[in-house]
Amino acid sequence: MKTALITGAAGFIGFHAAKRWLDDGWRVVGVDAFSEYYDPQLKRDRAAMLAASPNYVEIEGKIQTPGLLADALAQYTPEVVVHLAAQAGVRFSIEAPRTYVESNLQGTFELLEAARATLPKHLLLASTSSVYGANTVMPYAETHKADAQMSFYAATKKANEAMAHSYAHLYGLPITMFRFFTVYGPWGRPDMALFKFVKAILRGEAIDVYNHGNMLRDFTYIDDLIEAVRQLSEVVPKAGVPVSDVDSLSPVAPFRVVNIGKAKPDSLADFISEIEAALGQDSRKNLMDMQPGDVPATWSDTSLLKALTGFEPGTELSQGIPEFVTWYRQYYDV
């Protein structure tokens, strides 16, 4: 039986990734710290669903703990490692930057050191569309320069990309970095807009609408994202062997960066309208200025994803948002 090790396995994306690999007949070793950044019970409930499988192995601990990941990779020798554990959030990185250093920088260093020693067949690491920062040319392509991050969160993720490239070059580690674009869906994070909006509207509370609603986001449904990650896990980068003229493959390492998005941004106004339709309730809005570190728009170019896998994410808000609302009502019994 093949083994995949997934960090952040009790998180939103990590849970769905672990479930997919389990469904595909793999053993999954899930690592998570169950941090209190948001309700740990939500993470425990996700983990309990994974633990129902006899092929799931749970390791509780912080990825930045020296030796924790090294021991896990040495013991289970996974063919594939999917690194999703991170301290997320643009605003929180202003309030508590040290946690980003510890989790995103130190934690990723521990993973890279562990992988250097065991050499999995493919190492897949999560980055973010936030690394594009102040870029104004859209859609964002992986080959665009991305050196003007707008938040410390984004800066740590760009640093992860540079760190990973150096390990790919020095030790021949095949590494794929994913730049995720505004992921949403069932079992989502409570700090993200969809969760917060649904919760507030159902309680009759006003929702905070930043930049007075003048925002565009490349909303990506969780099932599309997981399908892309799963397919890309089978496409192992080889140094000097690009697949097309849009390939971000490094000239000196088995390393590439891949956007995962819908490649079709939606306005924040349309996003809110779809939530209202799914809930059958209108919202009251607090129109606010842009929050520090945020950007007014994101838009992915997914030509490389298509060239590598043939897959194109395409779930519309009208499909994805009702799925989240159904889950939310069931989980919170409202």
C-alpha positions as CSV (number, residue, x, y, z in Angstrom):
1,M,0.0,0.0,0.0
2,K,1.3,3.4,-0.9
3,T,1.6,6.1,1.7
4,A,1.0,9.8,1.6
5,L,2.0,12.1,4.5
6,I,-0.2,15.2,4.8
7,T,0.6,18.0,7.2
8,G,-2.4,20.1,8.4
9,A,-4.6,17.1,7.9
10,A,-7.3,18.3,10.3
11,G,-7.4,21.7,8.5
12,F,-9.9,22.6,5.8
13,I,-7.9,21.7,2.7
14,G,-5.8,19.0,4.5
15,F,-9.0,17.2,5.6
16,H,-10.3,17.0,2.1
17,A,-6.9,16.0,0.7
18,A,-6.5,13.2,3.3
19,K,-10.0,12.0,2.5
20,R,-9.2,11.9,-1.2
21,W,-6.0,9.9,-0.8
22,L,-7.8,7.5,1.6
23,D,-10.6,7.1,-0.9
24,D,-8.0,6.2,-3.5
25,G,-6.7,3.3,-1.4
26,W,-3.6,4.9,0.2
27,R,-2.4,4.9,3.7
28,V,-2.5,8.5,5.0
29,V,-0.3,9.8,7.8
30,G,-1.9,13.0,9.0
31,V,0.0,15.5,11.0
32,D,-1.8,18.4,12.8
33,A,-1.3,20.5,15.9
34,F,-5.0,21.3,16.4
35,S,-4.1,24.9,17.1
36,E,-6.5,27.4,18.6
37,Y,-6.4,29.9,15.7
38,Y,-10.0,28.8,15.1
39,D,-12.3,26.4,16.9
40,P,-10.2,23.2,17.6
41,Q,-13.4,21.2,17.8
42,L,-14.0,21.7,14.1
43,K,-10.6,20.2,13.5
44,R,-11.2,17.4,15.9
45,D,-14.5,16.5,14.1
46,R,-12.7,16.5,10.7
47,A,-9.9,14.3,12.2
48,A,-12.5,11.9,13.7
49,M,-14.0,11.3,10.2
50,L,-10.5,10.5,8.9
51,A,-9.8,8.2,11.8
52,A,-12.8,6.1,10.9
53,S,-10.5,4.6,8.2
54,P,-8.1,1.9,9.2
55,N,-5.6,3.3,6.8
56,Y,-5.4,6.6,8.6
57,V,-2.5,7.3,11.1
58,E,-2.7,10.5,13.2
59,I,0.2,12.3,14.5
60,E,-0.5,15.3,16.8
61,G,2.1,17.9,17.1
62,K,3.5,21.2,15.8
63,I,5.4,20.8,12.5
64,Q,8.1,23.2,13.8
65,T,9.0,20.8,16.6
66,P,12.5,19.6,15.9
67,G,12.5,15.9,14.8
68,L,8.7,15.4,14.6
69,L,8.5,15.4,10.9
70,A,11.9,13.7,10.5
71,D,10.7,10.8,12.7
72,A,7.4,10.6,10.8
73,L,9.0,10.4,7.4
74,A,11.7,8.0,8.5
75,Q,9.1,5.7,10.1
76,Y,6.4,5.7,7.3
77,T,8.6,6.5,4.2
78,P,5.8,8.1,2.2
79,E,6.0,8.2,-1.5
80,V,4.1,11.5,-1.6
81,V,4.3,14.4,1.0
82,V,1.6,17.1,0.9
83,H,2.5,20.1,3.0
84,L,-0.6,22.1,3.9
85,A,0.0,23.0,7.5
86,A,0.5,26.7,8.0
87,Q,-0.5,29.7,9.9
88,A,-3.0,31.3,7.5
89,G,-4.7,34.7,7.4
90,V,-3.6,38.1,6.1
91,R,-5.0,40.2,9.0
92,F,-3.7,37.9,11.8
93,S,-0.2,38.1,10.3
94,I,-0.3,41.8,11.3
95,E,-1.5,41.0,14.8
96,A,0.8,37.9,15.5
97,P,3.6,37.7,13.0
98,R,5.8,35.5,15.2
99,T,3.3,32.6,14.7
100,Y,4.0,32.8,11.0
101,V,7.7,32.6,11.5
102,E,7.3,29.6,13.7
103,S,4.8,27.6,11.6
104,N,5.4,28.8,8.0
105,L,9.2,29.3,8.1
106,Q,10.5,27.0,10.8
107,G,7.9,24.4,10.2
108,T,8.6,24.3,6.4
109,F,12.3,24.1,7.2
110,E,11.7,21.0,9.4
111,L,9.8,19.4,6.5
112,L,12.4,20.1,3.9
113,E,15.1,18.7,6.2
114,A,13.0,15.6,6.8
115,A,12.4,15.2,3.1
116,R,16.1,15.6,2.3
117,A,16.9,12.6,4.5
118,T,14.2,10.3,3.1
119,L,13.7,11.6,-0.5
120,P,10.0,11.0,-1.2
121,K,9.1,10.6,-4.9
122,H,7.2,13.9,-4.8
123,L,7.0,16.8,-2.3
124,L,4.0,19.1,-2.8
125,L,3.8,22.4,-0.9
126,A,1.0,24.9,-0.5
127,S,1.6,28.5,-1.4
128,T,-0.9,31.2,-2.0
129,S,-2.2,33.7,-4.6
130,S,-1.2,36.4,-2.1
131,V,2.4,36.1,-3.2
132,Y,1.4,38.1,-6.4
133,G,0.9,41.0,-4.0
134,A,1.1,44.4,-5.8
135,N,1.1,42.8,-9.3
136,T,-1.4,44.6,-11.5
137,V,-1.1,42.5,-14.7
138,M,-3.9,39.9,-14.7
139,P,-4.5,37.0,-14.9
140,Y,-1.6,36.1,-12.7
141,A,0.7,33.6,-14.3
142,E,3.3,31.5,-12.6
143,T,6.1,33.1,-14.7
144,H,5.2,36.6,-13.6
145,K,7.6,38.3,-11.2
146,A,6.2,38.2,-7.7
147,D,8.4,40.3,-5.4
148,A,6.0,42.8,-3.8
149,Q,4.0,40.9,-1.2
150,M,1.4,43.0,0.7
151,S,1.3,41.0,3.9
152,F,3.7,39.2,6.2
153,Y,1.6,36.0,5.6
154,A,2.3,36.3,1.8
155,A,6.0,37.1,2.5
156,T,6.4,33.8,4.5
157,K,4.8,31.9,1.7
158,K,7.1,33.5,-0.9
159,A,10.0,32.6,1.4
160,N,8.7,29.0,1.4
161,E,8.9,28.9,-2.4
162,A,12.5,30.1,-2.3
163,M,13.4,27.7,0.4
164,A,11.9,24.8,-1.4
165,H,13.6,25.7,-4.7
166,S,17.0,25.6,-2.9
167,Y,16.3,22.1,-1.5
168,A,15.1,20.9,-4.9
169,H,18.3,22.1,-6.5
170,L,20.7,20.9,-3.8
171,Y,19.3,17.5,-3.1
172,G,17.3,16.6,-6.2
173,L,14.0,16.7,-4.4
174,P,11.1,16.8,-6.9
175,I,8.9,19.7,-5.6
176,T,5.6,21.2,-6.8
177,M,4.4,24.4,-5.2
178,F,0.7,25.3,-5.4
179,R,-0.6,28.8,-5.4
180,F,-4.2,28.5,-4.1
181,F,-6.8,31.1,-5.0
182,T,-9.6,31.8,-2.4
183,V,-10.7,28.2,-1.6
184,Y,-14.2,27.6,-0.2
185,G,-16.6,24.8,0.5
186,P,-17.9,22.4,3.2
187,W,-15.8,22.1,6.4
188,G,-14.3,25.5,5.6
189,R,-12.4,27.8,7.9
190,P,-14.4,30.1,10.3
191,D,-12.1,33.0,9.6
192,M,-12.9,33.1,5.9
193,A,-15.6,35.3,4.3
194,L,-18.1,32.6,3.3
195,F,-18.2,31.2,6.8
196,K,-18.4,34.6,8.5
197,F,-21.1,35.8,6.2
198,V,-23.3,32.8,6.5
199,K,-23.0,32.8,10.3
200,A,-23.8,36.6,10.5
201,I,-26.7,36.5,8.1
202,L,-28.3,33.6,9.9
203,R,-28.0,35.5,13.2
204,G,-29.5,38.7,11.7
205,E,-26.1,40.5,12.1
206,A,-24.5,42.8,9.6
207,I,-21.6,41.6,7.5
208,D,-18.3,43.5,7.0
209,V,-17.8,44.3,3.3
210,Y,-14.3,45.6,2.7
211,N,-13.3,48.1,0.1
212,H,-17.0,49.0,-0.1
213,G,-17.6,45.8,-2.1
214,N,-15.2,46.7,-4.9
215,M,-13.4,43.4,-4.8
216,L,-12.8,40.5,-7.2
217,R,-11.8,37.1,-6.2
218,D,-10.9,33.9,-8.1
219,F,-13.2,31.7,-5.9
220,T,-12.1,28.1,-6.1
221,Y,-14.3,25.2,-4.9
222,I,-12.7,22.7,-2.6
223,D,-13.5,19.7,-4.8
224,D,-11.8,21.3,-7.8
225,L,-8.8,22.2,-5.8
226,I,-8.4,18.7,-4.4
227,E,-8.8,17.2,-7.9
228,A,-6.1,19.4,-9.2
229,V,-3.7,18.6,-6.3
230,R,-4.3,14.9,-6.7
231,Q,-3.7,14.9,-10.4
232,L,-0.6,17.1,-10.0
233,S,0.8,14.7,-7.5
234,E,1.3,12.2,-10.4
235,V,3.1,14.8,-12.5
236,V,6.6,14.7,-11.0
237,P,8.8,17.6,-12.2
238,K,12.1,16.8,-13.9
239,A,14.8,19.4,-14.2
240,G,15.2,20.7,-17.7
241,V,12.1,19.0,-19.1
242,P,9.3,21.7,-19.5
243,V,5.9,20.5,-20.7
244,S,5.1,23.7,-22.6
245,D,6.1,27.3,-23.1
246,V,4.0,28.3,-20.1
247,D,5.9,25.9,-17.7
248,S,7.3,27.5,-14.6
249,L,9.8,24.6,-14.3
250,S,13.2,25.7,-12.8
251,P,16.1,25.5,-15.2
252,V,18.3,24.2,-12.4
253,A,16.0,22.0,-10.3
254,P,13.0,19.6,-10.4
255,F,10.8,22.4,-9.1
256,R,7.7,24.2,-10.5
257,V,5.0,26.5,-9.3
258,V,1.4,25.9,-10.3
259,N,-1.7,28.1,-9.9
260,I,-4.9,26.4,-8.8
261,G,-7.9,28.6,-9.4
262,K,-11.1,28.8,-11.4
263,A,-9.5,31.3,-13.8
264,K,-12.7,33.4,-13.7
265,P,-13.0,35.9,-10.9
266,D,-16.3,36.9,-9.3
267,S,-17.2,40.1,-7.7
268,L,-17.8,40.3,-4.0
269,A,-21.3,41.6,-4.7
270,D,-22.1,38.5,-6.7
271,F,-20.6,36.3,-4.0
272,I,-22.8,37.9,-1.4
273,S,-25.9,37.6,-3.7
274,E,-25.3,33.9,-4.1
275,I,-25.1,33.5,-0.3
276,E,-28.3,35.4,0.2
277,A,-30.0,33.2,-2.4
278,A,-28.8,30.0,-0.8
279,L,-29.9,31.1,2.6
280,G,-33.1,32.7,1.5
281,Q,-32.3,35.8,3.5
282,D,-31.0,39.2,2.6
283,S,-27.9,40.7,4.4
284,R,-27.2,44.0,6.1
285,K,-23.8,45.4,5.1
286,N,-21.2,47.4,6.9
287,L,-19.3,49.0,4.0
288,M,-15.7,49.4,5.1
289,D,-12.3,50.5,3.8
290,M,-9.8,47.9,2.5
291,Q,-8.1,46.0,5.3
292,P,-4.3,46.4,5.5
293,G,-2.3,43.8,3.5
294,D,-5.2,42.9,1.3
295,V,-5.5,43.3,-2.5
296,P,-8.6,44.4,-4.5
297,A,-8.5,41.5,-7.0
298,T,-7.1,38.1,-7.8
299,W,-7.3,36.2,-11.1
300,S,-5.5,33.0,-12.0
301,D,-4.0,31.9,-15.3
302,T,-4.4,28.1,-15.1
303,S,-2.9,27.3,-18.5
304,L,-0.1,25.4,-16.8
305,L,-2.4,23.3,-14.7
306,K,-4.3,22.4,-17.9
307,A,-1.1,21.6,-19.8
308,L,0.1,19.3,-17.0
309,T,-3.2,17.5,-16.2
310,G,-5.9,18.4,-18.7
311,F,-8.0,19.5,-15.7
312,E,-9.7,22.8,-15.4
313,P,-11.6,23.9,-12.2
314,G,-15.0,25.1,-13.1
315,T,-17.5,24.9,-10.2
316,E,-19.6,28.1,-10.2
317,L,-20.6,30.0,-7.0
318,S,-24.2,28.9,-7.7
319,Q,-23.1,25.3,-7.2
320,G,-20.5,25.6,-4.5
321,I,-22.1,28.1,-2.1
322,P,-25.3,26.0,-1.6
323,E,-23.1,23.0,-0.8
324,F,-21.4,25.0,2.0
325,V,-24.7,26.3,3.3
326,T,-26.1,22.7,3.4
327,W,-23.1,21.6,5.4
328,Y,-23.2,24.6,7.7
329,R,-26.9,24.1,8.6
330,Q,-26.3,20.4,9.2
331,Y,-23.1,20.8,11.3
332,Y,-24.5,23.6,13.4
333,D,-28.1,22.4,13.4
334,V,-29.5,25.7,12.2
